[in-house]
């Protein structure tokens, strides 16, 4: 029985580690926190937003009215330690930034994302989302706020003085009001643990099959509700 318990713990730890990487979507940032870097500012392009919005097949035709960007926010992700239930160092900054796309009238019509593929590269276009509700919520977030994304449930938060506050709302979100980070760690850890349990294959499959079935299912789930609806790599 003890051996079975140890095996289950190792499986859960493996899947949680994979999900910790999924939650960020880009390499962890090496640059110091502070003002938005020049290469990031340059990567936000109204021309690109309009070009993408003109493509009706993308479902983002409203972006054709793009005129400017709101405040640029650096994206943070939950650390693997928080997913494991430890709240002392809850987030890490990613080499990824987002900003609401604004129409000529100032209305938020979408969210634009840029990233650095490696810490040493210049920021480039990463994705655009026509979710106007999320864009409007991000437009209300103050400059310099710690903005956290949980792509596994399509949710955004701010973190300030140990309190996690939802940015807008999401159908799948389980943190709906300002919540202390200790409680958030419990909620997020329990959700990920439940995902691991739900990913268990039928009785009789091998130990290795248990691991890979769980990872495969959770990868599909994370990708299915991820933020980026269109991603392309620009030429060097």
trRosetta pair geometry for C-beta under 8 A, 3 or more apart (Angstrom, degrees):
i j d omega theta_ij theta_ji phi_ij phi_ji
1 4 5.6 -53 -152 33 34 112
1 5 6.5 34 152 -19 66 103
2 5 5.7 -54 -152 35 34 111
2 6 6.4 34 152 -18 67 105
3 6 5.7 -53 -149 36 34 112
3 7 6.3 36 153 -21 66 105
4 7 5.6 -55 -150 35 32 113
4 8 6.4 31 154 -18 65 104
5 8 5.8 -54 -149 35 32 110
5 9 6.4 33 152 -20 65 105
6 9 5.7 -54 -150 34 32 113
6 10 6.4 31 153 -18 66 105
7 10 5.8 -56 -150 36 31 110
7 11 6.5 34 152 -20 65 104
7 207 6.4 -85 -167 -130 127 119
8 11 5.6 -52 -150 34 34 113
8 12 6.4 32 154 -17 66 105
9 12 5.8 -56 -150 38 31 110
9 13 6.3 32 153 -21 65 107
10 13 5.6 -52 -145 36 32 113
10 14 6.4 37 154 -24 64 103
11 14 5.8 -56 -153 31 30 112
11 15 6.6 20 156 -11 65 106
11 196 7.3 137 123 -174 92 119
11 207 7.7 -133 -75 -167 117 79
11 210 5.7 -40 -129 123 145 115
11 211 5.4 -132 -131 -89 89 78
11 214 6.7 100 171 20 104 157
12 15 6.1 -60 -149 40 32 104
12 16 6.1 31 156 -18 67 111
12 193 6.6 17 -153 -127 128 77
12 196 4.9 69 -122 168 81 164
13 16 5.8 -57 -144 40 29 112
13 17 6.3 34 156 -24 64 105
13 84 8.0 29 -121 -106 78 115
14 17 5.9 -55 -154 31 28 112
14 18 6.8 26 151 -16 62 104
14 211 5.7 -11 91 -144 151 109
14 215 7.2 -64 129 -66 100 115
15 18 5.7 -53 -153 35 37 112
15 19 6.4 33 152 -16 68 106
15 195 7.8 -159 143 106 132 98
15 196 5.0 146 78 -109 146 103
15 199 7.0 162 -133 62 157 152
15 211 7.3 -159 -55 -152 91 64
15 214 4.7 -65 -89 130 140 122
15 215 5.5 -145 -112 -78 82 70
15 218 6.1 103 -170 17 109 153
16 19 5.6 -57 -146 40 34 110
16 20 6.4 44 152 -30 65 100
16 80 6.7 109 140 -156 93 91
16 83 5.4 166 -169 128 104 123
16 84 6.3 98 154 -76 150 80
16 192 5.8 83 -113 148 91 133
16 193 7.9 -1 -78 -78 118 62
16 196 7.0 -35 -52 -63 83 133
17 20 5.5 -47 -152 25 32 117
17 21 7.2 29 151 -14 60 99
17 80 6.0 24 -117 -136 57 137
18 21 6.0 -58 -163 34 36 108
18 22 6.5 35 145 -20 68 107
18 215 5.3 50 43 -132 172 103
18 218 7.1 115 97 88 119 126
18 219 7.2 -60 150 -69 127 95
19 22 5.1 -50 -143 36 42 116
19 23 6.3 52 157 -34 68 97
19 83 6.5 167 96 -154 110 157
19 152 7.0 19 -160 -72 109 144
19 192 6.0 173 95 -140 160 120
19 195 7.6 101 -86 90 155 145
19 218 5.9 -60 -79 151 109 137
19 222 6.9 -178 -130 -68 81 140
20 23 6.0 -44 -152 18 29 115
20 24 7.9 20 154 -12 54 100
20 78 7.3 -106 -130 100 73 86
20 79 7.0 12 -153 171 114 36
20 80 3.4 4 -121 -87 159 89
20 83 5.5 -136 -83 19 93 149
21 24 6.5 -64 -168 31 38 104
22 25 7.2 29 -179 -66 43 64
22 151 7.2 -122 146 69 85 116
22 152 7.0 76 114 -67 119 101
22 218 7.7 -166 10 135 164 97
22 219 6.7 -157 -92 -116 141 65
22 222 4.5 -6 165 174 141 167
23 77 4.5 136 122 -169 97 117
23 78 5.4 -52 151 46 160 89
23 83 7.6 -165 -23 -64 151 132
23 149 7.7 164 174 100 77 78
23 150 6.3 -31 -147 -132 106 58
23 151 6.3 170 -142 30 48 90
23 152 6.5 -45 -98 -20 82 105
23 222 7.7 -100 -72 -140 51 129
24 27 7.8 66 129 -112 135 4
24 28 6.8 -52 -154 -73 163 68
24 75 7.9 131 -154 122 66 112
24 77 3.9 -108 -88 -7 73 165
24 92 7.2 -29 -96 78 129 108
24 94 4.9 167 -163 -98 100 128
24 96 7.6 158 174 10 77 135
25 77 7.6 167 14 -77 78 139
25 94 7.2 40 60 -163 77 156
25 96 6.6 40 86 -59 103 164
25 115 8.0 -105 119 -102 97 151
25 151 6.3 75 -45 -14 126 155
25 226 7.2 125 -95 -152 131 120
25 227 7.6 -72 -48 37 169 109
25 228 7.3 150 -167 -10 146 121
26 75 7.8 91 34 75 123 128
26 94 4.9 100 68 177 103 113
26 95 5.1 -124 138 65 123 80
26 96 4.4 143 27 -47 149 115
26 115 4.8 -142 -107 -154 149 131
26 116 7.2 103 177 60 129 60
26 117 7.8 -108 -144 -115 99 31
26 126 7.7 -44 -74 -128 132 152
27 94 7.5 138 85 -156 34 76
27 95 5.4 10 72 20 80 125
27 116 7.4 -70 53 94 105 89
27 117 7.9 64 6 160 114 31
27 118 6.5 35 19 -129 153 41
27 119 6.1 -98 107 -46 134 83
28 92 5.3 -34 -132 148 113 133
28 93 7.2 91 -165 79 73 56
28 94 6.3 -78 -117 -110 42 55
28 95 7.2 83 133 -15 13 88
29 74 7.5 -20 -39 -167 161 127
29 92 7.7 175 29 156 82 86
29 93 4.4 -49 37 111 129 97
29 94 5.7 115 -30 163 96 11
29 95 4.6 145 -90 -63 77 69
29 116 7.9 93 -111 44 80 126
29 119 6.9 129 -149 -115 42 98
30 95 7.7 1 10 -69 70 115
30 119 4.2 40 15 -152 121 145
31 37 6.5 -37 175 -55 166 135
31 95 7.7 101 13 -104 105 89
31 119 7.2 176 -29 -160 80 95
33 74 7.6 -135 -128 38 82 163
33 93 6.4 -173 -83 -56 95 161
36 40 5.1 -115 177 85 94 127
36 41 5.6 112 119 -58 116 91
36 72 4.9 55 -98 86 154 134
36 74 7.6 -172 -103 -53 80 92
36 97 6.9 86 -136 -134 109 155
37 40 4.6 93 64 4 83 105
37 41 7.2 -149 97 -6 44 86
37 123 7.3 140 81 -15 115 127
38 41 5.7 -53 -149 35 35 112
38 42 6.3 34 154 -19 67 107
39 42 5.6 -52 -146 38 34 114
39 43 6.5 40 152 -29 63 105
39 116 7.8 65 108 -85 130 108
39 122 4.2 -132 -161 -149 137 86
39 123 4.8 139 127 19 94 91
40 43 5.7 -53 -151 27 32 114
40 44 7.4 33 152 -21 61 96
40 72 6.7 131 138 169 115 151
40 97 5.2 65 -162 14 126 156
40 114 6.0 154 -148 90 71 135
40 123 4.5 69 -95 7 57 163
41 44 6.3 -55 -165 24 35 107
41 72 7.1 -124 -95 -16 66 163
42 122 7.8 -33 72 -180 124 119
42 123 7.4 138 64 66 83 102
43 97 8.0 119 72 59 126 119
43 114 3.9 107 120 -140 134 152
43 122 7.4 169 -65 151 113 89
43 123 4.1 -97 -24 112 152 102
43 124 5.7 -146 -132 -108 122 18
43 125 6.4 -172 -179 -54 96 52
44 69 5.1 -40 172 -21 136 164
44 72 6.7 -116 -48 -89 148 122
44 99 6.0 9 -118 36 139 141
44 112 6.3 104 -134 112 87 137
44 114 6.3 -102 -64 -26 66 135
45 48 3.9 74 88 5 114 107
45 49 6.8 178 99 -11 62 81
45 125 7.1 -58 29 -71 114 112
46 49 5.4 -54 -150 36 38 115
46 50 6.3 37 153 -19 70 103
46 66 5.5 -177 -154 129 81 109
46 67 6.6 -1 -143 -177 136 15
46 68 6.5 -32 -86 -91 128 32
46 69 7.3 -137 -72 -32 85 88
47 50 5.9 -55 -149 36 30 108
47 51 6.3 32 152 -20 64 107
48 51 5.5 -54 -147 36 32 114
48 52 6.3 29 156 -16 66 106
48 112 8.0 110 93 -144 110 128
48 125 5.7 -141 178 -89 160 143
48 128 8.0 -175 131 -52 99 136
49 52 5.9 -57 -149 38 29 107
49 53 6.1 28 153 -19 64 111
49 63 5.3 -125 171 175 85 115
49 66 4.0 -100 118 123 126 176
49 101 5.3 162 -150 -127 147 137
49 110 7.3 165 -154 73 111 131
49 112 5.9 -60 -89 -88 113 133
49 128 6.5 154 -119 -120 73 145
50 53 5.5 -57 -144 39 31 112
50 54 6.4 36 156 -27 64 104
50 63 6.8 -158 -100 134 32 86
50 64 5.9 67 -149 -138 71 48
50 66 5.2 -135 -66 52 72 110
51 54 5.9 -54 -153 27 28 113
51 55 7.4 29 149 -22 58 101
52 55 5.9 -54 -163 23 39 113
52 58 6.2 -57 179 65 80 171
52 60 5.9 -11 137 90 93 139
52 63 5.9 -16 90 95 90 149
52 128 5.2 101 121 46 163 155
52 230 6.9 162 -150 85 124 149
53 58 7.9 -105 -109 71 24 129
53 60 5.2 -99 -111 125 58 91
53 61 5.9 90 178 -150 73 24
53 62 6.6 -96 -148 77 114 34
53 63 2.7 -145 -85 83 117 86
53 64 4.0 -162 123 -50 119 54
53 65 7.4 -126 161 15 160 52
53 66 6.1 173 -16 -10 149 111
53 110 7.7 -155 -86 -5 108 154
54 61 7.3 57 -120 -128 19 69
54 64 5.3 95 -73 -98 65 106
55 58 4.5 62 99 -4 106 112
55 60 7.1 27 68 55 84 94
55 61 7.8 -137 74 -83 36 68
56 59 7.7 55 176 -68 47 28
56 61 5.1 17 -108 -73 70 118
58 61 7.8 150 66 -46 85 60
58 130 7.8 136 129 -30 96 127
58 229 7.5 111 -174 123 92 113
58 230 5.9 -18 -140 -57 118 150
59 130 6.2 -143 118 28 82 149
59 229 7.8 -82 63 156 115 145
60 63 4.7 6 154 1 99 121
60 110 6.4 52 -154 -101 111 148
60 128 6.4 75 -148 117 166 115
60 129 8.0 -156 -102 -176 125 16
60 130 4.0 -160 -115 -61 82 125
60 229 7.7 148 -55 91 122 135
60 230 7.8 -94 -11 3 142 138
61 64 5.9 -15 -179 -11 59 114
62 65 6.4 -42 176 21 59 108
62 109 5.0 -150 133 -170 109 117
62 110 7.0 153 89 -42 103 108
62 130 6.0 115 46 -153 108 113
62 132 7.1 -42 109 -63 157 120
63 66 5.1 8 -178 -38 71 113
63 101 6.1 13 -132 117 94 158
63 109 5.9 164 -94 120 54 120
63 110 5.1 -15 -88 0 105 149
63 128 6.8 39 -102 162 163 138
63 130 6.3 -106 -38 -102 106 94
65 103 4.3 3 130 -127 113 106
65 104 6.5 -99 178 1 90 88
65 109 6.2 135 70 -50 105 169
66 101 4.9 -47 -120 179 109 118
66 102 7.3 90 -147 68 63 37
66 103 6.7 -80 -98 -97 27 52
66 109 6.7 -131 -81 63 72 130
66 110 7.5 -51 -84 39 111 116
67 102 6.1 -62 60 102 87 79
67 103 5.7 64 5 -180 107 29
67 104 4.3 121 -52 -76 153 59
68 101 8.0 154 87 -161 35 53
68 102 4.9 -21 71 63 81 111
69 72 6.9 36 137 -65 129 84
69 99 4.3 43 -179 127 117 136
69 100 6.8 144 -162 78 64 49
69 101 6.2 -41 -105 -106 69 49
69 102 6.5 161 -112 10 14 94
69 112 6.5 -79 -113 43 117 134
70 99 5.5 -179 65 -178 67 88
70 100 3.9 17 24 56 127 99
70 101 7.8 -94 2 -41 87 10
70 102 5.6 111 -47 -42 84 115
70 108 6.8 -18 -26 -99 138 103
70 135 7.9 138 14 -179 134 84
70 138 7.1 141 82 113 138 91
70 139 4.5 -118 -116 -119 171 84
71 99 6.4 -160 94 -131 32 95
71 100 7.7 34 42 23 61 94
71 138 8.0 -148 66 150 90 84
71 139 7.3 133 25 -138 90 47
71 141 7.0 -134 75 82 132 81
71 142 7.7 -50 107 175 177 22
71 143 4.8 -135 -146 -83 136 84
72 97 5.4 16 -180 171 103 124
72 98 7.4 162 -153 84 60 30
72 99 4.4 -45 -96 -71 61 118
73 97 6.6 162 82 -158 38 74
73 98 5.6 -21 62 64 91 79
73 99 6.8 149 12 -83 72 61
73 138 6.7 -126 11 -165 140 107
73 141 6.4 16 -77 96 145 135
73 143 8.0 -145 -84 -127 78 49
73 145 6.9 -26 -126 67 118 86
73 147 4.3 41 163 8 134 149
74 93 5.6 0 146 -151 131 105
74 94 7.3 168 172 56 86 66
74 96 7.4 109 -163 81 61 52
74 97 5.4 -45 -101 -101 50 83
74 147 6.8 153 74 44 50 100
75 93 7.8 119 84 -158 46 57
75 94 4.8 -32 90 53 93 118
75 96 4.3 -31 41 94 127 101
75 97 6.4 -155 -9 -92 86 26
75 98 5.9 73 -61 -7 105 102
75 113 7.8 20 -39 -137 139 108
75 147 6.3 -61 -110 97 44 101
75 148 7.8 93 -169 -129 60 25
75 149 5.3 -17 -157 1 107 122
76 91 4.2 41 161 167 124 129
76 92 6.4 164 -155 78 83 30
76 93 5.4 -48 -98 -97 85 48
76 94 6.5 171 -108 -1 28 87
76 146 5.8 2 -2 -177 151 87
76 147 6.3 148 17 82 92 48
76 148 4.6 -49 81 -97 100 68
76 149 7.2 148 67 13 47 71
76 159 7.3 -73 78 18 150 127
77 91 6.4 151 73 -152 30 82
77 92 6.0 -23 59 58 82 82
77 94 5.7 65 -10 -47 106 120
77 148 6.9 133 -99 -153 19 78
77 149 6.4 -36 -92 63 71 79
77 150 7.8 121 -143 -89 69 52
78 82 4.7 -113 -169 75 96 129
78 83 5.7 107 130 -51 124 88
78 90 6.6 -52 -136 172 69 78
78 91 6.2 -58 -101 -101 33 71
78 148 6.9 71 -54 -170 68 122
78 150 6.4 33 -14 -96 117 95
78 188 6.1 -162 -133 179 161 160
79 82 5.0 102 59 2 78 96
79 83 7.3 -140 101 -1 46 86
79 89 6.1 9 18 111 164 83
79 90 6.0 -174 20 176 104 24
79 91 6.1 -155 -24 -103 87 15
79 92 5.4 98 -81 -22 90 100
80 83 5.4 -54 -151 38 39 115
80 84 6.3 36 150 -17 68 107
81 84 5.6 -58 -150 41 33 110
81 86 4.4 -58 167 69 93 115
81 88 7.4 -55 135 49 137 83
81 89 6.2 42 68 66 145 91
81 90 7.7 -119 84 -107 96 36
82 85 7.5 122 -173 -17 33 6
82 86 6.4 -99 -86 72 36 58
82 87 6.0 64 -119 -102 86 53
82 89 7.9 -126 -49 86 93 51
82 90 4.5 67 -79 -142 136 71
82 91 7.3 6 -15 -61 150 52
82 184 7.5 -14 -172 113 120 97
82 185 5.1 -115 -157 -113 76 89
82 188 6.2 21 140 78 96 143
82 189 7.5 -134 151 -56 52 92
83 188 6.0 -89 -109 133 54 110
83 189 6.0 131 176 -95 36 66
83 192 5.3 29 -166 2 98 166
84 189 6.2 25 156 -117 10 114
85 185 5.3 96 -157 154 37 103
85 186 6.5 48 -136 -94 87 48
85 189 4.0 39 -72 -89 77 166
86 89 7.7 6 124 36 103 73
86 185 6.5 -138 64 -159 11 144
87 90 5.5 1 -156 -76 62 107
87 181 4.7 142 -172 132 125 96
87 182 4.8 -142 32 -96 163 50
87 184 7.0 111 -114 66 122 87
87 185 3.8 -114 -66 -35 99 143
90 159 6.9 -170 84 -136 132 154
90 181 5.5 -110 -51 -165 154 126
90 184 7.4 43 -144 91 145 125
90 185 6.9 -116 -111 -75 108 101
91 146 6.7 134 71 172 152 124
91 148 5.5 -104 -110 -103 143 116
91 159 6.2 -176 -5 11 143 162
94 115 7.8 -38 140 -129 104 101
95 115 5.9 83 117 -166 80 77
95 116 3.9 -76 167 50 125 102
95 118 8.0 -14 101 138 170 12
95 119 6.1 -141 -75 -97 147 61
95 123 7.8 -157 170 -96 89 90
96 113 6.5 -2 -174 -171 98 105
96 114 7.3 173 -151 90 54 45
96 115 4.4 -12 -104 -104 78 95
96 116 7.7 -126 -64 22 50 67
96 126 6.7 -40 -134 20 96 172
97 113 7.1 161 85 -151 45 59
97 114 5.3 -9 59 59 93 89
97 115 7.4 176 19 -81 64 48
97 123 7.0 -5 24 -143 117 148
98 111 5.6 3 -172 -180 117 105
98 112 6.7 153 -153 79 63 46
98 113 4.9 -24 -97 -97 83 78
98 114 8.0 175 -81 20 39 63
98 138 6.7 -73 119 -157 116 157
98 147 7.5 -114 50 115 110 150
99 111 7.4 162 81 -154 29 64
99 112 5.6 -20 62 60 79 96
99 138 7.6 177 -153 134 28 130
100 108 4.4 -41 -179 -133 132 112
100 110 7.4 145 -159 83 60 37
100 111 6.0 -44 -103 -100 53 66
100 112 7.7 100 -164 15 8 83
100 135 4.1 115 -134 -169 98 83
100 136 7.1 109 -133 -67 146 25
100 138 5.0 166 -52 85 104 108
100 139 4.3 -44 22 -66 162 92
101 108 7.0 108 68 -156 50 61
101 109 5.4 -63 95 63 99 84
101 110 4.3 1 38 64 124 86
101 111 6.9 -143 -2 -77 88 14
101 112 5.2 93 -57 -26 101 109
101 128 7.5 29 -32 -149 141 108
101 135 6.4 -52 37 -141 69 140
102 106 5.6 -19 -172 -143 119 36
102 107 6.7 140 -155 67 67 32
102 108 6.0 -41 -96 -92 67 52
102 109 7.1 124 -129 10 18 88
102 139 7.4 105 -80 -111 102 133
103 106 6.8 -42 67 27 72 18
103 107 4.6 0 32 54 117 88
103 108 8.0 -124 0 -54 83 8
103 109 5.3 82 -46 -27 98 128
107 132 7.8 -4 156 -155 98 119
107 136 7.9 -31 -171 -90 66 102
108 132 6.0 137 108 -161 80 72
108 135 3.7 -180 161 126 112 103
108 136 4.2 177 56 -76 135 59
108 138 7.5 155 -150 58 150 86
108 139 4.6 -134 -70 -27 136 141
109 130 7.3 -33 154 -148 74 71
109 132 5.5 -30 -139 -105 35 100
109 135 6.4 -48 58 91 18 165
110 128 6.0 29 154 178 132 94
110 129 5.9 171 -166 87 87 49
110 130 4.7 -43 -104 -113 110 43
110 131 6.9 94 -131 42 58 45
110 132 6.6 -40 -63 -81 48 61
110 135 5.4 101 98 -68 4 147
111 128 7.1 167 86 -156 51 52
111 129 4.5 -3 55 56 98 102
111 131 6.3 -13 4 57 111 91
111 134 5.7 -44 -34 106 135 110
111 135 4.8 -152 -56 -85 77 85
111 138 6.3 83 -107 22 113 153
111 227 7.7 -69 96 -175 136 112
112 125 8.0 -63 -173 -134 96 85
112 127 7.9 174 -157 94 42 48
112 128 5.3 -10 -110 -110 65 87
113 125 7.8 88 87 -167 59 54
113 126 4.5 -70 116 72 97 106
113 127 4.5 4 54 58 121 81
113 128 6.9 -160 20 -74 79 41
113 129 7.6 48 -15 -6 111 97
113 227 7.1 101 -50 125 154 125
113 228 6.4 -94 53 -95 149 95
114 123 4.6 60 148 168 119 113
114 124 6.3 -179 -155 90 91 20
114 125 5.9 -57 -107 -101 79 29
114 126 5.4 141 -136 0 21 99
115 123 6.4 177 95 -143 12 81
115 124 7.0 -32 63 58 61 65
115 126 4.0 67 3 -69 105 141
116 119 6.3 75 121 -111 136 24
116 120 7.9 152 175 48 125 24
116 121 5.1 157 -164 73 86 86
116 122 7.0 -142 -115 130 92 11
116 123 5.2 -62 -65 -86 77 64
116 124 7.8 107 -101 12 40 73
117 121 5.1 -2 49 54 85 154
117 124 7.2 -1 -25 32 99 115
117 233 7.7 46 -79 -127 140 106
118 121 4.6 91 51 -7 82 107
121 124 7.7 -40 139 -10 116 105
124 233 7.5 59 110 -149 146 53
124 234 4.9 -145 -168 30 134 120
125 128 7.9 -25 -167 -39 106 96
125 232 6.8 6 102 63 113 87
125 234 6.1 92 37 -35 99 121
126 228 6.5 -85 140 -110 88 133
126 231 6.0 -17 176 -129 57 94
127 227 6.9 124 100 116 145 88
127 228 3.3 -109 -104 -137 169 97
127 229 6.5 127 -174 36 112 51
127 230 5.7 148 -142 70 77 53
127 231 4.8 -34 -77 -81 98 78
128 229 7.1 -64 84 56 52 95
128 230 6.0 -20 46 56 79 107
129 134 6.9 -13 111 67 131 137
129 135 7.8 -175 91 -55 92 99
129 227 6.1 -78 -55 177 146 77
129 228 7.2 -114 -59 -117 101 30
129 229 5.3 116 -105 4 72 112
130 229 7.4 -57 10 49 81 155
131 134 4.2 33 116 21 120 113
131 135 6.3 156 95 -18 66 87
132 135 5.3 -56 -146 39 36 117
132 136 6.1 38 157 -22 69 103
133 136 5.9 -52 -148 34 29 109
133 137 6.6 28 152 -17 62 106
133 168 5.9 120 146 -154 89 137
133 169 7.8 -53 154 49 128 78
134 137 5.6 -56 -149 37 34 112
134 138 6.3 31 154 -17 68 106
134 156 6.6 111 -151 3 103 136
134 167 7.6 64 -151 119 72 102
134 168 5.5 -130 -110 32 52 168
135 138 5.9 -57 -147 39 30 108
135 139 6.3 36 152 -27 64 105
136 139 5.5 -50 -149 28 32 117
136 140 7.1 30 153 -19 60 102
136 168 7.3 107 76 -91 80 119
137 140 6.0 -59 -162 30 35 110
137 141 7.4 43 143 -33 63 97
137 156 7.0 143 108 72 128 131
137 167 4.7 125 144 161 118 79
137 168 3.0 -87 -63 -51 163 103
137 169 7.9 -177 -82 1 151 53
138 141 5.5 -41 -158 11 46 118
138 147 7.5 47 -132 -135 96 144
138 156 6.9 -41 -77 142 95 165
138 167 6.2 52 -79 167 61 136
138 168 7.6 -35 -33 -22 64 119
140 167 8.0 170 65 -151 97 89
141 145 5.1 -114 174 49 101 146
141 147 6.2 64 161 -87 162 114
141 158 6.0 171 -135 -72 115 128
141 167 6.1 -17 -65 -122 123 125
142 145 5.0 107 67 -38 78 113
145 158 4.9 -34 168 -139 125 122
145 160 6.8 -53 -143 -64 89 115
146 158 6.2 115 73 -163 63 67
146 159 4.4 -51 94 59 123 90
146 160 6.7 167 34 -67 102 65
147 156 6.6 -13 -172 -170 95 103
147 157 7.5 153 -158 82 49 44
147 158 6.0 -35 -98 -98 55 70
147 167 7.1 17 -139 -40 94 154
148 156 7.0 149 81 -160 53 53
148 157 4.5 -19 62 64 105 94
148 158 7.1 158 13 -103 87 17
148 159 5.6 62 -24 -23 126 110
148 164 7.3 -45 42 -137 144 105
149 155 7.5 152 -158 87 50 51
149 156 5.6 -21 -103 -104 67 74
149 227 6.5 -32 -168 -43 139 142
150 153 5.5 5 115 41 111 91
150 154 7.9 -33 92 27 72 12
150 155 4.6 -2 57 62 103 98
150 156 7.7 -163 23 -75 71 29
150 157 7.3 36 -8 -2 103 109
150 188 7.5 -131 -117 -120 144 117
151 154 6.7 27 -153 -82 45 45
151 222 6.2 65 106 -169 101 84
151 225 6.7 154 162 103 66 79
151 226 4.5 21 176 -126 124 65
151 227 5.2 -91 -114 -16 105 88
152 218 8.0 -15 -130 -172 123 88
152 221 6.6 38 -153 122 87 99
152 222 4.9 -45 -101 -110 80 80
152 225 6.4 62 -176 72 27 120
153 170 6.2 114 139 123 88 141
153 172 4.1 -142 -158 107 92 114
153 173 5.8 132 137 -86 127 51
153 174 7.3 -72 -159 -1 171 85
153 191 7.9 -33 -46 167 136 153
153 225 6.4 0 -117 127 18 149
154 170 5.1 173 98 -148 86 132
154 171 7.7 23 69 38 123 83
154 172 6.3 90 40 39 93 116
154 225 4.8 -106 -36 169 101 101
154 226 7.7 -179 -83 -126 80 5
154 227 6.9 143 -125 -79 73 65
155 166 6.9 -67 -168 -133 105 95
155 170 4.4 -122 -90 22 78 153
155 172 7.1 -119 -45 80 106 84
155 173 4.5 117 -101 -98 130 103
155 175 7.3 107 170 48 152 98
156 166 7.3 93 82 -166 59 60
156 167 3.9 -51 107 56 105 119
156 168 6.5 47 55 37 111 101
156 170 7.7 130 13 -40 67 125
157 164 5.0 0 177 -173 141 93
157 165 6.2 143 -162 71 81 40
157 166 5.7 -52 -102 -103 78 37
157 167 5.9 -164 -96 -7 18 89
157 175 6.9 -1 -89 97 132 136
158 164 7.4 165 81 -151 43 48
158 165 5.0 -13 55 58 91 97
158 167 6.1 98 -26 -61 85 103
159 162 8.0 19 -174 -94 86 9
159 163 7.3 164 -150 80 50 42
159 164 5.5 -16 -99 -99 76 72
159 165 8.0 -179 -78 19 31 72
159 181 7.0 56 -143 -88 108 115
160 163 5.9 -25 70 59 70 89
160 165 7.3 -13 25 5 102 114
162 180 6.1 -1 146 -149 96 76
162 181 4.9 -104 -162 4 64 114
162 182 7.9 9 -174 -16 106 82
163 178 5.2 9 176 -176 118 103
163 179 7.0 144 -158 68 69 28
163 180 6.2 -47 -102 -97 64 45
163 181 7.1 -108 -77 -35 17 80
164 175 6.2 -25 113 171 121 148
164 178 7.1 160 80 -152 42 52
164 179 5.2 -27 62 64 94 83
164 180 7.6 40 14 137 85 7
164 181 5.8 111 -28 -89 104 66
164 184 4.7 60 19 -71 149 152
165 177 7.9 -37 -131 167 67 37
165 178 4.5 -14 -96 -99 88 82
165 179 7.8 160 -80 17 42 64
166 169 6.4 52 145 -95 138 51
166 170 7.6 -140 -157 9 122 91
166 173 6.3 72 -120 175 133 156
166 175 5.9 167 -64 108 101 85
166 176 6.1 -20 -16 -141 151 28
166 177 7.2 -38 8 -70 110 13
166 178 8.0 -120 9 -67 70 47
169 173 6.6 -134 -167 28 58 141
169 176 7.2 28 -127 -136 94 85
170 173 4.0 105 64 -33 96 109
172 225 6.9 -24 22 -150 156 157
173 176 6.1 126 112 -77 112 72
174 187 5.6 -173 114 178 117 121
174 191 6.2 179 25 -74 153 135
175 179 5.3 -107 -153 17 103 143
175 184 6.1 27 -105 -117 143 92
175 187 6.1 132 -70 102 96 159
179 183 5.1 -109 174 84 103 121
179 184 5.3 127 107 -61 116 90
179 187 7.5 5 147 -1 158 144
180 183 4.9 87 66 10 84 103
180 184 7.0 -148 100 -8 42 89
181 184 5.1 -51 -144 36 39 118
181 185 6.4 48 154 -26 67 97
182 185 5.8 -48 -155 27 31 113
182 186 7.0 30 147 -16 60 102
183 186 5.5 -51 -155 34 39 113
183 187 6.4 37 149 -19 69 105
184 187 5.6 -55 -146 37 34 110
184 188 6.0 26 160 -14 69 108
185 188 6.2 -56 -138 41 26 104
185 189 5.9 26 161 -18 63 114
186 189 6.0 -59 -143 40 23 110
186 190 6.2 22 159 -18 62 111
187 190 6.0 -60 -149 37 25 108
187 191 6.4 24 155 -19 63 108
188 191 5.7 -55 -148 35 31 111
188 192 6.4 26 157 -14 66 106
189 192 6.1 -58 -148 39 29 106
189 193 6.2 29 155 -19 65 110
190 193 5.7 -55 -145 38 30 112
190 194 6.3 33 154 -22 64 105
191 194 5.7 -54 -151 34 30 111
191 195 6.6 34 150 -21 63 103
192 195 5.4 -49 -151 32 36 116
192 196 6.7 41 149 -21 64 99
193 196 5.5 -49 -155 31 36 114
193 197 6.6 34 149 -16 66 102
194 197 5.6 -52 -149 37 37 110
194 198 6.1 36 152 -20 68 106
195 198 5.6 -54 -144 38 31 111
195 199 6.3 31 155 -23 63 108
195 218 5.6 86 154 -105 122 112
195 221 7.2 -143 -148 68 124 162
196 199 5.8 -60 -152 33 29 112
196 200 7.7 54 147 -47 58 83
196 214 5.8 29 -145 -160 65 132
196 218 7.6 -8 -83 -59 56 140
197 200 5.9 -24 -168 -15 42 114
198 217 7.7 -142 109 129 88 145
199 213 6.2 162 164 121 90 81
199 214 3.6 104 118 -124 133 69
199 215 7.9 116 167 -15 153 26
199 217 4.4 -180 -125 60 103 137
199 218 5.9 -46 -75 -39 148 95
200 210 6.5 -6 -138 -145 69 94
200 213 7.6 69 -155 96 19 124
200 214 6.8 12 -73 -78 42 105
201 205 4.3 0 99 23 133 154
201 209 5.8 -55 32 134 158 104
201 210 5.9 -130 24 -101 102 57
201 213 4.4 53 -51 78 114 173
201 214 7.9 -106 -25 -45 83 73
202 205 6.2 103 68 -18 66 106
205 209 3.9 -107 169 93 112 138
205 210 6.1 147 101 -57 110 72
205 213 7.1 31 134 -16 162 146
206 209 4.5 100 54 4 77 103
206 210 7.1 -127 100 -9 45 84
207 210 5.7 -50 -156 26 32 116
207 211 7.0 30 150 -17 63 102
208 211 5.8 -52 -155 33 37 111
208 212 6.3 18 157 -6 70 109
209 212 6.2 -63 -141 46 31 99
209 213 5.7 32 162 -22 68 112
210 213 6.2 -57 -141 37 20 109
210 214 6.4 19 160 -16 58 111
211 214 6.1 -69 -159 36 24 108
211 215 6.4 15 155 -13 65 110
212 215 5.6 -52 -140 40 36 109
212 216 5.9 38 159 -22 68 107
213 216 5.9 -55 -143 37 27 111
213 217 6.3 25 160 -18 63 109
214 217 6.1 -59 -147 36 26 107
214 218 6.3 13 161 -9 64 112
215 218 6.1 -67 -148 43 27 103
215 219 6.1 31 157 -24 66 108
216 219 5.8 -54 -146 33 27 112
216 220 6.5 27 156 -17 62 105
217 220 5.9 -57 -154 36 30 110
217 221 6.4 29 150 -19 65 107
218 221 5.3 -48 -144 36 38 114
218 222 6.2 40 155 -21 67 103
219 222 5.8 -54 -147 36 30 110
219 223 6.3 24 157 -14 65 108
220 223 6.0 -59 -145 40 28 107
220 224 6.0 34 155 -28 64 111
221 224 5.6 -56 -146 32 28 116
221 225 6.8 -7 168 8 63 105
222 225 7.0 -80 -152 49 24 84
222 226 6.2 51 151 -63 64 97
223 226 5.4 -30 -146 -13 33 125
228 231 4.9 35 158 -56 136 109
